[in-house]
Amino acid sequence: MASFISEDNIEQAIIQKLVKDYDYQTLNCYTTVPDDLNDGSHRTDKREVVLHDRLKAAAVRLNPGIPEDILDRALAELTQRRYAMSPALANREVDRLIREGIPVEYPNADGKTEHARVRVIDFNARERNEFLAVSQLWIRGEFRYRRPDV
């Protein structure tokens, strides 16, 4: 009798590989009811796919000299919805902001304007980043819920 590999077997193998070989953390957000907000993701809306608390923690950790209100504005720019753009252009813009940093300016202690780039990933020091494999995250789409595996 041939053995059957289920979708769950594949999902679990991917998660194990990410944890073992790449030091990922994991978060299983499965709930039996799709609109249940108590899934561990700390989202307030099932249409949201960004885990804002983790993104903010990364921004604070990677940008110690930038005031928190400036970080909040930069993250709002990064995560804003880009409805008017084609998906390809929206993805390109977000990719650029992640790779190059989100440009900000703010007054320093001397009252002079500082120009900086808010980073959410440190491309030069992998160990400063936090990697997370999220599984079974219900996402509310325009017509129905979807639940990607990882």
Summary of the structure (lengths in Angstrom):
residues: 150
radius of gyration: 18.5
end to end distance: 29.7
largest distance: 75.7
contacts: 337
relative contact order: 0.22
helix: 37%
strand: 16%
